[in-house]
């Protein structure tokens, strides 16, 4: 039968064509092209949040390239004034994420007042804060590095995992392995040097990212 001959030939064809190629490389190339295609679409990459950061205690003054915002529909702002030169009153056409060391409910109210769409609460998680956000129908991300605390409080949604150690500023991706094994969706933060890091983590089932300092570098988008 002709169908049998076609299938037999196709098996030989595939073996000859792909025998020298590693499936990991093929998967990498497909993901790379998928992300590249998304970057060229109008909707772009909704799972990447770009961080508009003008200053960092680690790197000093930063040149934020506004033109790169066309690739993203959410822009993150670190509000802390003393250490990051941030502010609440930001005029922005895109959806805004307020990233702040929130220790008091008044900070939440101020963020709502200034029309922030999303809130990232760093380290200090309080149920009262979440009630306020729920009341105003605001979306939020809970950033916490302490896996023991996450297990204890059973947080499984809206988790932001910062790969940077805030004590010595080193970067490690080891802690995200726990969430990958448990199939818990997280937002990956810090240490994403270029688009290839996004591809690698994307293939590890991490779909959401907040990218700050490195996105200002010219070679970030080089595949």
C-alpha positions in Angstrom: 0.0 0.0 0.0 1.1 3.5 -0.8 0.4 4.7 2.7 2.7 2.1 4.2 5.5 3.1 1.8 5.0 6.8 2.7 5.2 6.0 6.4 8.3 3.8 6.0 10.0 6.5 4.0 9.0 9.2 6.5 10.6 7.2 9.3 13.9 7.1 7.4 13.6 10.7 6.5 13.1 11.9 10.0 15.9 9.7 11.3 18.3 11.1 8.8 17.2 14.7 9.2 17.1 14.9 13.0 19.6 12.2 14.2 22.3 14.8 14.8 20.0 17.2 16.6 19.3 17.2 20.3 15.6 17.5 21.2 16.6 20.1 23.7 18.1 22.2 21.0 15.0 21.9 18.9 12.8 22.8 21.8 15.0 25.8 22.5 14.8 27.0 18.9 11.0 26.7 18.8 10.6 28.6 22.0 13.0 31.3 20.8 11.0 31.8 17.6 7.8 31.7 19.5 9.0 34.5 21.8 10.5 36.5 18.9 7.1 36.3 17.1 5.3 37.5 20.2 7.7 40.4 20.6 6.6 41.5 17.1 2.9 41.3 17.8 0.8 44.2 19.1 -0.1 42.3 22.2 3.5 41.2 22.6 4.4 39.3 25.8 1.7 39.9 28.4 3.6 37.6 30.9 6.6 39.8 31.1 6.4 42.9 33.3 9.0 45.5 32.6 10.4 47.4 35.6 10.8 51.1 35.2 13.7 51.7 37.6 15.7 54.9 37.6 18.0 54.1 40.5 19.3 51.0 42.3 21.3 50.8 45.5 23.4 48.2 43.8 23.9 49.7 40.4 23.3 53.4 41.0 21.6 55.6 38.4 19.9 53.6 35.6 19.0 54.8 32.1 15.5 53.4 31.5 14.9 53.1 27.8 11.2 54.2 27.4 11.1 52.9 23.8 11.4 49.4 25.0 8.0 49.7 26.7 6.3 49.1 23.4 7.0 45.4 24.0 5.1 45.2 27.2 1.6 46.1 28.5 2.4 46.3 32.2 5.0 48.6 33.7 6.3 48.1 37.2 7.4 51.0 39.4 9.4 50.7 42.6 7.9 53.3 44.8 10.5 53.6 47.6 11.9 57.2 47.4 15.0 57.1 49.5 16.7 54.0 48.1 15.2 53.8 44.6 14.1 57.4 43.9 10.6 56.2 43.3 7.3 58.0 43.6 3.5 57.4 43.6 2.3 60.1 41.3 3.2 58.6 37.9 1.5 59.5 34.7 1.5 56.4 32.5 -0.8 55.1 29.7 0.0 51.5 30.4 -1.2 49.4 33.2 0.9 50.1 36.3 2.3 47.7 39.0 3.2 49.2 42.3 6.2 47.5 43.8 6.8 48.5 47.4 7.9 47.4 50.8 4.4 47.7 52.2 4.1 47.7 56.0 1.0 49.7 56.4 -2.5 49.7 54.9 -2.2 53.5 54.0 0.4 52.6 51.4 -2.2 50.4 49.8 -4.8 53.2 49.8 -2.3 55.6 48.4 -1.5 53.2 45.5 -5.2 52.8 44.8 -5.6 56.6 44.9 -2.9 56.9 42.2 -4.6 54.4 40.0 -2.1 51.5 40.2 -3.6 48.4 38.6 -1.4 45.8 40.3 0.4 45.6 43.6 3.6 43.7 44.5 3.9 43.3 48.2 7.5 42.6 49.3 8.2 40.3 52.2 5.6 41.5 54.7 2.3 39.7 53.9 -0.8 40.8 55.8 -4.3 39.5 55.3 -5.7 43.0 55.9 -3.8 44.3 52.9 -5.3 41.6 50.8 -8.8 42.4 51.9 -8.3 46.0 50.8 -7.0 44.9 47.4 -9.9 42.5 47.0 -12.4 45.3 47.9 -11.0 47.5 45.1 -10.6 44.5 42.8 -6.9 45.0 42.4 -4.6 42.2 41.4 -1.5 41.5 43.5 1.8 39.6 43.7 3.1 38.3 47.0 6.9 38.3 47.0 8.5 36.0 49.5 11.7 34.0 49.5 11.0 31.9 52.6 9.7 28.6 51.4 8.9 27.5 54.9 6.6 30.4 55.4 5.0 29.7 52.0 4.4 26.1 53.0 3.0 27.1 56.4 0.6 29.7 55.1 -0.2 27.5 52.0 0.2 30.3 49.5 -0.1 28.9 46.0 -1.3 31.8 44.0 0.2 35.1 42.9 3.7 34.2 44.2 6.7 36.3 43.2 10.0 34.7 43.8 13.0 37.0 43.9 16.2 35.2 42.8 18.4 37.9 44.4 19.6 37.5 47.9 18.9 41.0 49.4 21.6 40.5 52.1 24.5 40.0 49.7 22.8 40.7 46.3 23.9 37.3 44.9 21.7 35.5 42.4 20.5 32.0 42.6 17.7 30.1 40.8 17.8 27.1 43.1 14.7 28.1 45.1 12.5 28.0 42.1 13.0 24.3 41.7 10.6 23.6 44.6 7.8 25.5 42.8 8.5 23.7 39.5 8.3 20.3 41.2 5.1 21.2 42.9 3.7 22.7 39.7 3.0 26.0 41.5 2.9 29.0 39.1 5.2 31.8 40.1 6.4 35.2 38.9 10.2 35.0 38.4 12.1 38.1 39.5 15.8 39.2 39.2 18.8 37.7 37.6 17.2 37.4 34.1 20.2 38.7 32.1 18.8 38.3 28.6 16.0 36.8 26.5 17.8 33.4 26.5 17.2 33.2 30.3 13.5 33.8 29.6 13.5 30.9 27.0 15.3 28.6 29.5 12.9 29.4 32.3 9.9 29.3 29.9 10.8 25.7 29.1 10.9 24.9 32.8 7.2 25.9 32.9 7.7 29.4 34.3 5.5 31.7 32.3 5.7 35.1 34.2 8.6 37.4 34.7 9.4 40.8 36.2 12.6 42.1 34.5 14.3 45.3 35.8 17.9 46.4 35.5 19.0 44.0 32.7 16.3 45.0 30.4 18.0 48.4 30.0 21.1 46.7 28.4 21.4 46.8 24.7 22.2 43.1 24.3 19.1 41.9 26.3 17.1 41.1 23.2 19.9 39.3 21.4 19.1 35.6 20.8 
